[in-house]
Amino acid sequence: IFIEGVSGVGKSTLVSRLTERLRERGYSVKSWVEFDFTNPIDFYCTAVVSSGEYEDLCRRYPASVEALRRYTVAADDDIKLVRYYNEDTPLFEQPLLSELWDREFCYEPKNPVPLSEYARIYQAVWRQYFFTLRQETDYLFFDGSLLHHPINDMMRNYHADKEQILCHIRQLLGAMGHVEKTIYYLRTDDIAAQLTRAHADRGQNPPSSEAVDFWRQRYENDQFVLQSIDEKNKILDVSHNGWNNALEMIINDFVQ
């Protein structure tokens, strides 16, 4: 289950509440919220390195080899992704940390890989994860992992248009194989007001007009994708204190 929506709408809180409520009812649930570096299909502060570069890092930093292997996701035989931060906590010491930062994959990368390579690597990781997924858990919840972060990357790093974004999201969904999937999208009437509240709650300055324009465009791209895919999706209005209603509606979908 993917919980989606523009920034600050309450995705992470909803995932946490859903996890708690379903576990109370006896279901087995795994969930990942934004910035969770253990998320198997989402990437934040993650370096992309070739196999040759990876072996070179292991040779030059022998004391960090165990950590490198622990925090590495293999996209394929030629590419590896290395997570180097857990939220604000670095997973490596300098100068290795800076070398990994210089190879950032998607979050404000200094040298973005080509769009086609970005899409190929992303899809390879998804395909690998869902191919090896075992039916040991009733529900898997992902906060913003399908639309939120991938579309942000494509807009900010590649200035992708709607069709390019849609193609990538379709390929990610296809990489999941026969896994049953549902998308819940949290929408609000006033994106500017929502962003302002979210920034205030986080102790941040009010959003700039450019930021508001970005998220309005993000919302339009999100809606275009949702209207164009075949997978089950529901748009839940959380304007005017409708957040608890959204929680109950999702719970009712799963608990008969």
C-alpha positions as protocol buffer text, in pm:
chain_id: "A"
residue {
  index: 1
  type: ILE
  ca { x: 0 y: 0 z: 0 }
}
residue {
  index: 2
  type: PHE
  ca { x: 140 y: 334 z: -106 }
}
residue {
  index: 3
  type: ILE
  ca { x: 38 y: 646 z: 90 }
}
residue {
  index: 4
  type: GLU
  ca { x: 93 y: 947 z: -131 }
}
residue {
  index: 5
  type: GLY
  ca { x: 33 y: 1322 z: -141 }
}
residue {
  index: 6
  type: VAL
  ca { x: 226 y: 1649 z: -161 }
}
residue {
  index: 7
  type: SER
  ca { x: 465 y: 1759 z: 111 }
}
residue {
  index: 8
  type: GLY
  ca { x: 335 y: 1795 z: 467 }
}
residue {
  index: 9
  type: VAL
  ca { x: -9 y: 1646 z: 408 }
}
residue {
  index: 10
  type: GLY
  ca { x: 38 y: 1383 z: 680 }
}
residue {
  index: 11
  type: LYS
  ca { x: 160 y: 1075 z: 494 }
}
residue {
  index: 12
  type: SER
  ca { x: 412 y: 962 z: 755 }
}
residue {
  index: 13
  type: THR
  ca { x: 172 y: 1011 z: 1044 }
}
residue {
  index: 14
  type: LEU
  ca { x: -98 y: 819 z: 861 }
}
residue {
  index: 15
  type: VAL
  ca { x: 137 y: 528 z: 786 }
}
residue {
  index: 16
  type: SER
  ca { x: 235 y: 511 z: 1154 }
}
residue {
  index: 17
  type: ARG
  ca { x: -128 y: 516 z: 1271 }
}
residue {
  index: 18
  type: LEU
  ca { x: -234 y: 255 z: 1017 }
}
residue {
  index: 19
  type: THR
  ca { x: 50 y: 28 z: 1124 }
}
residue {
  index: 20
  type: GLU
  ca { x: -48 y: 63 z: 1489 }
}
residue {
  index: 21
  type: ARG
  ca { x: -419 y: 7 z: 1430 }
}
residue {
  index: 22
  type: LEU
  ca { x: -376 y: -299 z: 1209 }
}
residue {
  index: 23
  type: ARG
  ca { x: -126 y: -459 z: 1446 }
}
residue {
  index: 24
  type: GLU
  ca { x: -374 y: -409 z: 1729 }
}
residue {
  index: 25
  type: ARG
  ca { x: -619 y: -615 z: 1524 }
}
residue {
  index: 26
  type: GLY
  ca { x: -370 y: -898 z: 1486 }
}
residue {
  index: 27
  type: TYR
  ca { x: -234 y: -831 z: 1137 }
}
residue {
  index: 28
  type: SER
  ca { x: 137 y: -847 z: 1056 }
}
residue {
  index: 29
  type: VAL
  ca { x: 249 y: -515 z: 912 }
}
residue {
  index: 30
  type: LYS
  ca { x: 576 y: -366 z: 790 }
}
residue {
  index: 31
  type: SER
  ca { x: 597 y: 4 z: 715 }
}
residue {
  index: 32
  type: TRP
  ca { x: 852 y: 260 z: 608 }
}
residue {
  index: 33
  type: VAL
  ca { x: 813 y: 636 z: 649 }
}
residue {
  index: 34
  type: GLU
  ca { x: 1001 y: 919 z: 483 }
}
residue {
  index: 35
  type: PHE
  ca { x: 1379 y: 924 z: 539 }
}
residue {
  index: 36
  type: ASP
  ca { x: 1381 y: 566 z: 671 }
}
residue {
  index: 37
  type: PHE
  ca { x: 1716 y: 448 z: 535 }
}
residue {
  index: 38
  type: THR
  ca { x: 1607 y: 84 z: 564 }
}
residue {
  index: 39
  type: ASN
  ca { x: 1331 y: 135 z: 305 }
}
residue {
  index: 40
  type: PRO
  ca { x: 1411 y: -134 z: 44 }
}
residue {
  index: 41
  type: ILE
  ca { x: 1269 y: 58 z: -254 }
}
residue {
  index: 42
  type: ASP
  ca { x: 1326 y: 426 z: -171 }
}
residue {
  index: 43
  type: PHE
  ca { x: 1650 y: 622 z: -161 }
}
residue {
  index: 44
  type: TYR
  ca { x: 1764 y: 919 z: 43 }
}
residue {
  index: 45
  type: CYS
  ca { x: 2134 y: 1000 z: 84 }
}
residue {
  index: 46
  type: THR
  ca { x: 2231 y: 704 z: -130 }
}
residue {
  index: 47
  type: ALA
  ca { x: 2539 y: 692 z: -353 }
}
residue {
  index: 48
  type: VAL
  ca { x: 2544 y: 522 z: -691 }
}
residue {
  index: 49
  type: VAL
  ca { x: 2876 y: 354 z: -779 }
}
residue {
  index: 50
  type: SER
  ca { x: 2994 y: 115 z: -1046 }
}
residue {
  index: 51
  type: SER
  ca { x: 3125 y: -223 z: -939 }
}
residue {
  index: 52
  type: GLY
  ca { x: 3477 y: -107 z: -1018 }
}
residue {
  index: 53
  type: GLU
  ca { x: 3439 y: 208 z: -809 }
}
residue {
  index: 54
  type: TYR
  ca { x: 3292 y: 1 z: -527 }
}
residue {
  index: 55
  type: GLU
  ca { x: 3588 y: -236 z: -521 }
}
residue {
  index: 56
  type: ASP
  ca { x: 3821 y: 64 z: -524 }
}
residue {
  index: 57
  type: LEU
  ca { x: 3643 y: 211 z: -219 }
}
residue {
  index: 58
  type: CYS
  ca { x: 3676 y: -122 z: -40 }
}
residue {
  index: 59
  type: ARG
  ca { x: 4052 y: -130 z: -113 }
}
residue {
  index: 60
  type: ARG
  ca { x: 4111 y: 227 z: -2 }
}
residue {
  index: 61
  type: TYR
  ca { x: 3894 y: 209 z: 310 }
}
residue {
  index: 62
  type: PRO
  ca { x: 3953 y: -142 z: 452 }
}
residue {
  index: 63
  type: ALA
  ca { x: 3823 y: -42 z: 798 }
}
residue {
  index: 64
  type: SER
  ca { x: 3486 y: 45 z: 639 }
}
residue {
  index: 65
  type: VAL
  ca { x: 3438 y: -266 z: 424 }
}
residue {
  index: 66
  type: GLU
  ca { x: 3195 y: -430 z: 667 }
}
residue {
  index: 67
  type: ALA
  ca { x: 2985 y: -112 z: 684 }
}
residue {
  index: 68
  type: LEU
  ca { x: 2997 y: -68 z: 308 }
}
residue {
  index: 69
  type: ARG
  ca { x: 2862 y: -418 z: 258 }
}
residue {
  index: 70
  type: ARG
  ca { x: 2597 y: -371 z: 527 }
}
residue {
  index: 71
  type: TYR
  ca { x: 2458 y: -55 z: 369 }
}
residue {
  index: 72
  type: THR
  ca { x: 2484 y: -157 z: 3 }
}
residue {
  index: 73
  type: VAL
  ca { x: 2196 y: -248 z: -227 }
}
residue {
  index: 74
  type: ALA
  ca { x: 2298 y: -422 z: -548 }
}
residue {
  index: 75
  type: ALA
  ca { x: 2099 y: -289 z: -843 }
}
residue {
  index: 76
  type: ASP
  ca { x: 2264 y: -534 z: -1083 }
}
residue {
  index: 77
  type: ASP
  ca { x: 2609 y: -678 z: -1154 }
}
residue {
  index: 78
  type: ASP
  ca { x: 2746 y: -340 z: -1261 }
}
residue {
  index: 79
  type: ILE
  ca { x: 2585 y: -92 z: -1022 }
}
residue {
  index: 80
  type: LYS
  ca { x: 2564 y: -69 z: -644 }
}
residue {
  index: 81
  type: LEU
  ca { x: 2377 y: 178 z: -425 }
}
residue {
  index: 82
  type: VAL
  ca { x: 2532 y: 269 z: -90 }
}
residue {
  index: 83
  type: ARG
  ca { x: 2328 y: 438 z: 181 }
}
residue {
  index: 84
  type: TYR
  ca { x: 2547 y: 682 z: 371 }
}
residue {
  index: 85
  type: TYR
  ca { x: 2312 y: 863 z: 612 }
}
residue {
  index: 86
  type: ASN
  ca { x: 2046 y: 750 z: 858 }
}
residue {
  index: 87
  type: GLU
  ca { x: 1837 y: 1070 z: 865 }
}
residue {
  index: 88
  type: ASP
  ca { x: 2093 y: 1317 z: 1013 }
}
residue {
  index: 89
  type: THR
  ca { x: 2338 y: 1051 z: 1132 }
}
residue {
  index: 90
  type: PRO
  ca { x: 2629 y: 970 z: 898 }
}
residue {
  index: 91
  type: LEU
  ca { x: 2695 y: 599 z: 847 }
}
residue {
  index: 92
  type: PHE
  ca { x: 3059 y: 656 z: 748 }
}
residue {
  index: 93
  type: GLU
  ca { x: 3345 y: 878 z: 857 }
}
residue {
  index: 94
  type: GLN
  ca { x: 3533 y: 1130 z: 646 }
}
residue {
  index: 95
  type: PRO
  ca { x: 3674 y: 1129 z: 383 }
}
residue {
  index: 96
  type: LEU
  ca { x: 3468 y: 829 z: 266 }
}
residue {
  index: 97
  type: LEU
  ca { x: 3147 y: 1010 z: 357 }
}
residue {
  index: 98
  type: SER
  ca { x: 3228 y: 1295 z: 117 }
}
residue {
  index: 99
  type: GLU
  ca { x: 3317 y: 1053 z: -161 }
}
residue {
  index: 100
  type: LEU
  ca { x: 2978 y: 890 z: -128 }
}
residue {
  index: 101
  type: TRP
  ca { x: 2802 y: 1225 z: -109 }
}
residue {
  index: 102
  type: ASP
  ca { x: 2970 y: 1324 z: -436 }
}
residue {
  index: 103
  type: ARG
  ca { x: 2805 y: 1020 z: -594 }
}
residue {
  index: 104
  type: GLU
  ca { x: 2453 y: 1091 z: -463 }
}
residue {
  index: 105
  type: PHE
  ca { x: 2192 y: 907 z: -671 }
}
residue {
  index: 106
  type: CYS
  ca { x: 1875 y: 1114 z: -647 }
}
residue {
  index: 107
  type: TYR
  ca { x: 1857 y: 1367 z: -359 }
}
residue {
  index: 108
  type: GLU
  ca { x: 2007 y: 1687 z: -503 }
}
residue {
  index: 109
  type: PRO
  ca { x: 2286 y: 1498 z: -684 }
}
residue {
  index: 110
  type: LYS
  ca { x: 2595 y: 1695 z: -786 }
}
residue {
  index: 111
  type: ASN
  ca { x: 2634 y: 1484 z: -1100 }
}
residue {
  index: 112
  type: PRO
  ca { x: 2305 y: 1312 z: -1186 }
}
residue {
  index: 113
  type: VAL
  ca { x: 2325 y: 993 z: -1385 }
}
residue {
  index: 114
  type: PRO
  ca { x: 2136 y: 1011 z: -1718 }
}
residue {
  index: 115
  type: LEU
  ca { x: 1760 y: 982 z: -1687 }
}
residue {
  index: 116
  type: SER
  ca { x: 1753 y: 647 z: -1866 }
}
residue {
  index: 117
  type: GLU
  ca { x: 2013 y: 510 z: -1622 }
}
residue {
  index: 118
  type: TYR
  ca { x: 1828 y: 653 z: -1322 }
}
residue {
  index: 119
  type: ALA
  ca { x: 1510 y: 474 z: -1435 }
}
residue {
  index: 120
  type: ARG
  ca { x: 1692 y: 149 z: -1511 }
}
residue {
  index: 121
  type: ILE
  ca { x: 1862 y: 135 z: -1170 }
}
residue {
  index: 122
  type: TYR
  ca { x: 1542 y: 222 z: -983 }
}
residue {
  index: 123
  type: GLN
  ca { x: 1345 y: -46 z: -1164 }
}
residue {
  index: 124
  type: ALA
  ca { x: 1617 y: -307 z: -1110 }
}
residue {
  index: 125
  type: VAL
  ca { x: 1607 y: -256 z: -733 }
}
residue {
  index: 126
  type: TRP
  ca { x: 1226 y: -277 z: -726 }
}
residue {
  index: 127
  type: ARG
  ca { x: 1225 y: -589 z: -943 }
}
residue {
  index: 128
  type: GLN
  ca { x: 1482 y: -758 z: -722 }
}
residue {
  index: 129
  type: TYR
  ca { x: 1300 y: -672 z: -398 }
}
residue {
  index: 130
  type: PHE
  ca { x: 953 y: -781 z: -507 }
}
residue {
  index: 131
  type: PHE
  ca { x: 1083 y: -1093 z: -682 }
}
residue {
  index: 132
  type: THR
  ca { x: 1239 y: -1212 z: -355 }
}
residue {
  index: 133
  type: LEU
  ca { x: 946 y: -1096 z: -137 }
}
residue {
  index: 134
  type: ARG
  ca { x: 799 y: -1374 z: 77 }
}
residue {
  index: 135
  type: GLN
  ca { x: 434 y: -1381 z: 184 }
}
residue {
  index: 136
  type: GLU
  ca { x: 517 y: -1349 z: 553 }
}
residue {
  index: 137
  type: THR
  ca { x: 345 y: -1015 z: 610 }
}
residue {
  index: 138
  type: ASP
  ca { x: -19 y: -918 z: 563 }
}
residue {
  index: 139
  type: TYR
  ca { x: 48 y: -555 z: 468 }
}
residue {
  index: 140
  type: LEU
  ca { x: 344 y: -348 z: 350 }
}
residue {
  index: 141
  type: PHE
  ca { x: 304 y: 30 z: 380 }
}
residue {
  index: 142
  type: PHE
  ca { x: 529 y: 272 z: 191 }
}
residue {
  index: 143
  type: ASP
  ca { x: 523 y: 646 z: 260 }
}
residue {
  index: 144
  type: GLY
  ca { x: 573 y: 841 z: -62 }
}
residue {
  index: 145
  type: SER
  ca { x: 784 y: 574 z: -230 }
}
residue {
  index: 146
  type: LEU
  ca { x: 589 y: 542 z: -555 }
}
residue {
  index: 147
  type: LEU
  ca { x: 498 y: 899 z: -651 }
}
residue {
  index: 148
  type: HIS
  ca { x: 643 y: 1139 z: -397 }
}
residue {
  index: 149
  type: HIS
  ca { x: 1017 y: 1079 z: -415 }
}
residue {
  index: 150
  type: PRO
  ca { x: 1052 y: 943 z: -771 }
}
residue {
  index: 151
  type: ILE
  ca { x: 851 y: 1230 z: -921 }
}
residue {
  index: 152
  type: ASN
  ca { x: 1043 y: 1485 z: -714 }
}
residue {
  index: 153
  type: ASP
  ca { x: 1366 y: 1341 z: -854 }
}
residue {
  index: 154
  type: MET
  ca { x: 1242 y: 1347 z: -1211 }
}
residue {
  index: 155
  type: MET
  ca { x: 1114 y: 1704 z: -1189 }
}
residue {
  index: 156
  type: ARG
  ca { x: 1407 y: 1855 z: -1000 }
}
residue {
  index: 157
  type: ASN
  ca { x: 1698 y: 1661 z: -1147 }
}
residue {
  index: 158
  type: TYR
  ca { x: 1576 y: 1596 z: -1502 }
}
residue {
  index: 159
  type: HIS
  ca { x: 1294 y: 1846 z: -1569 }
}
residue {
  index: 160
  type: ALA
  ca { x: 1092 y: 1548 z: -1690 }
}
residue {
  index: 161
  type: ASP
  ca { x: 754 y: 1601 z: -1854 }
}
residue {
  index: 162
  type: LYS
  ca { x: 432 y: 1422 z: -1762 }
}
residue {
  index: 163
  type: GLU
  ca { x: 477 y: 1143 z: -2015 }
}
residue {
  index: 164
  type: GLN
  ca { x: 830 y: 1065 z: -1897 }
}
residue {
  index: 165
  type: ILE
  ca { x: 709 y: 1059 z: -1537 }
}
residue {
  index: 166
  type: LEU
  ca { x: 417 y: 834 z: -1623 }
}
residue {
  index: 167
  type: CYS
  ca { x: 645 y: 593 z: -1811 }
}
residue {
  index: 168
  type: HIS
  ca { x: 873 y: 561 z: -1509 }
}
residue {
  index: 169
  type: ILE
  ca { x: 590 y: 505 z: -1262 }
}
residue {
  index: 170
  type: ARG
  ca { x: 433 y: 242 z: -1487 }
}
residue {
  index: 171
  type: GLN
  ca { x: 765 y: 63 z: -1508 }
}
residue {
  index: 172
  type: LEU
  ca { x: 803 y: 68 z: -1129 }
}
residue {
  index: 173
  type: LEU
  ca { x: 455 y: -81 z: -1090 }
}
residue {
  index: 174
  type: GLY
  ca { x: 539 y: -342 z: -1351 }
}
residue {
  index: 175
  type: ALA
  ca { x: 858 y: -430 z: -1163 }
}
residue {
  index: 176
  type: MET
  ca { x: 641 y: -537 z: -868 }
}
residue {
  index: 177
  type: GLY
  ca { x: 508 y: -832 z: -1066 }
}
residue {
  index: 178
  type: HIS
  ca { x: 189 y: -987 z: -930 }
}
residue {
  index: 179
  type: VAL
  ca { x: 204 y: -823 z: -586 }
}
residue {
  index: 180
  type: GLU
  ca { x: -138 y: -677 z: -501 }
}
residue {
  index: 181
  type: LYS
  ca { x: -104 y: -302 z: -472 }
}
residue {
  index: 182
  type: THR
  ca { x: -321 y: -5 z: -373 }
}
residue {
  index: 183
  type: ILE
  ca { x: -245 y: 367 z: -379 }
}
residue {
  index: 184
  type: TYR
  ca { x: -410 y: 614 z: -140 }
}
residue {
  index: 185
  type: TYR
  ca { x: -360 y: 978 z: -226 }
}
residue {
  index: 186
  type: LEU
  ca { x: -417 y: 1247 z: 38 }
}
residue {
  index: 187
  type: ARG
  ca { x: -532 y: 1573 z: -118 }
}
residue {
  index: 188
  type: THR
  ca { x: -609 y: 1915 z: 25 }
}
residue {
  index: 189
  type: ASP
  ca { x: -793 y: 2216 z: -115 }
}
residue {
  index: 190
  type: ASP
  ca { x: -521 y: 2473 z: -53 }
}
residue {
  index: 191
  type: ILE
  ca { x: -166 y: 2355 z: -119 }
}
residue {
  index: 192
  type: ALA
  ca { x: -10 y: 2690 z: -19 }
}
residue {
  index: 193
  type: ALA
  ca { x: -187 y: 2689 z: 318 }
}
residue {
  index: 194
  type: GLN
  ca { x: -98 y: 2325 z: 376 }
}
residue {
  index: 195
  type: LEU
  ca { x: 270 y: 2389 z: 301 }
}
residue {
  index: 196
  type: THR
  ca { x: 272 y: 2691 z: 531 }
}
residue {
  index: 197
  type: ARG
  ca { x: 127 y: 2486 z: 818 }
}
residue {
  index: 198
  type: ALA
  ca { x: 371 y: 2204 z: 757 }
}
residue {
  index: 199
  type: HIS
  ca { x: 670 y: 2443 z: 756 }
}
residue {
  index: 200
  type: ALA
  ca { x: 550 y: 2604 z: 1078 }
}
residue {
  index: 201
  type: ASP
  ca { x: 507 y: 2264 z: 1245 }
}
residue {
  index: 202
  type: ARG
  ca { x: 865 y: 2178 z: 1147 }
}
residue {
  index: 203
  type: GLY
  ca { x: 1007 y: 2511 z: 1265 }
}
residue {
  index: 204
  type: GLN
  ca { x: 1089 y: 2617 z: 910 }
}
residue {
  index: 205
  type: ASN
  ca { x: 1045 y: 2949 z: 731 }
}
residue {
  index: 206
  type: PRO
  ca { x: 726 y: 2988 z: 525 }
}
residue {
  index: 207
  type: PRO
  ca { x: 750 y: 2833 z: 176 }
}
residue {
  index: 208
  type: SER
  ca { x: 861 y: 3059 z: -106 }
}
residue {
  index: 209
  type: SER
  ca { x: 636 y: 3130 z: -402 }
}
residue {
  index: 210
  type: GLU
  ca { x: 867 y: 2908 z: -610 }
}
residue {
  index: 211
  type: ALA
  ca { x: 820 y: 2621 z: -367 }
}
residue {
  index: 212
  type: VAL
  ca { x: 443 y: 2660 z: -377 }
}
residue {
  index: 213
  type: ASP
  ca { x: 450 y: 2664 z: -758 }
}
residue {
  index: 214
  type: PHE
  ca { x: 662 y: 2349 z: -758 }
}
residue {
  index: 215
  type: TRP
  ca { x: 419 y: 2159 z: -537 }
}
residue {
  index: 216
  type: ARG
  ca { x: 121 y: 2273 z: -738 }
}
residue {
  index: 217
  type: GLN
  ca { x: 289 y: 2132 z: -1047 }
}
residue {
  index: 218
  type: ARG
  ca { x: 375 y: 1819 z: -850 }
}
residue {
  index: 219
  type: TYR
  ca { x: 7 y: 1779 z: -761 }
}
residue {
  index: 220
  type: GLU
  ca { x: -91 y: 1810 z: -1129 }
}
residue {
  index: 221
  type: ASN
  ca { x: 166 y: 1549 z: -1227 }
}
residue {
  index: 222
  type: ASP
  ca { x: 45 y: 1318 z: -949 }
}
residue {
  index: 223
  type: GLN
  ca { x: -314 y: 1343 z: -1070 }
}
residue {
  index: 224
  type: PHE
  ca { x: -211 y: 1280 z: -1430 }
}
residue {
  index: 225
  type: VAL
  ca { x: -34 y: 961 z: -1325 }
}
residue {
  index: 226
  type: LEU
  ca { x: -321 y: 838 z: -1107 }
}
residue {
  index: 227
  type: GLN
  ca { x: -570 y: 893 z: -1389 }
}
residue {
  index: 228
  type: SER
  ca { x: -346 y: 710 z: -1638 }
}
residue {
  index: 229
  type: ILE
  ca { x: -254 y: 390 z: -1455 }
}
residue {
  index: 230
  type: ASP
  ca { x: -461 y: 75 z: -1417 }
}
residue {
  index: 231
  type: GLU
  ca { x: -373 y: 3 z: -1054 }
}
residue {
  index: 232
  type: LYS
  ca { x: -631 y: 59 z: -783 }
}
residue {
  index: 233
  type: ASN
  ca { x: -606 y: 407 z: -633 }
}
residue {
  index: 234
  type: LYS
  ca { x: -822 y: 627 z: -414 }
}
residue {
  index: 235
  type: ILE
  ca { x: -804 y: 1002 z: -357 }
}
residue {
  index: 236
  type: LEU
  ca { x: -893 y: 1095 z: 1 }
}
residue {
  index: 237
  type: ASP
  ca { x: -968 y: 1458 z: 82 }
}
residue {
  index: 238
  type: VAL
  ca { x: -804 y: 1558 z: 410 }
}
residue {
  index: 239
  type: SER
  ca { x: -910 y: 1923 z: 390 }
}
residue {
  index: 240
  type: HIS
  ca { x: -1115 y: 2065 z: 678 }
}
residue {
  index: 241
  type: ASN
  ca { x: -994 y: 1814 z: 938 }
}
residue {
  index: 242
  type: GLY
  ca { x: -1076 y: 1513 z: 720 }
}
residue {
  index: 243
  type: TRP
  ca { x: -757 y: 1329 z: 817 }
}
residue {
  index: 244
  type: ASN
  ca { x: -921 y: 1097 z: 1073 }
}
residue {
  index: 245
  type: ASN
  ca { x: -1192 y: 1011 z: 821 }
}
residue {
  index: 246
  type: ALA
  ca { x: -920 y: 906 z: 577 }
}
residue {
  index: 247
  type: LEU
  ca { x: -767 y: 683 z: 844 }
}
residue {
  index: 248
  type: GLU
  ca { x: -1098 y: 512 z: 914 }
}
residue {
  index: 249
  type: MET
  ca { x: -1177 y: 468 z: 544 }
}
residue {
  index: 250
  type: ILE
  ca { x: -847 y: 290 z: 484 }
}
residue {
  index: 251
  type: ILE
  ca { x: -891 y: 72 z: 792 }
}
residue {
  index: 252
  type: ASN
  ca { x: -1238 y: -27 z: 673 }
}
residue {
  index: 253
  type: ASP
  ca { x: -1094 y: -127 z: 335 }
}
residue {
  index: 254
  type: PHE
  ca { x: -875 y: -387 z: 502 }
}
residue {
  index: 255
  type: VAL
  ca { x: -1081 y: -498 z: 801 }
}
residue {
  index: 256
  type: GLN
  ca { x: -1411 y: -653 z: 700 }
}
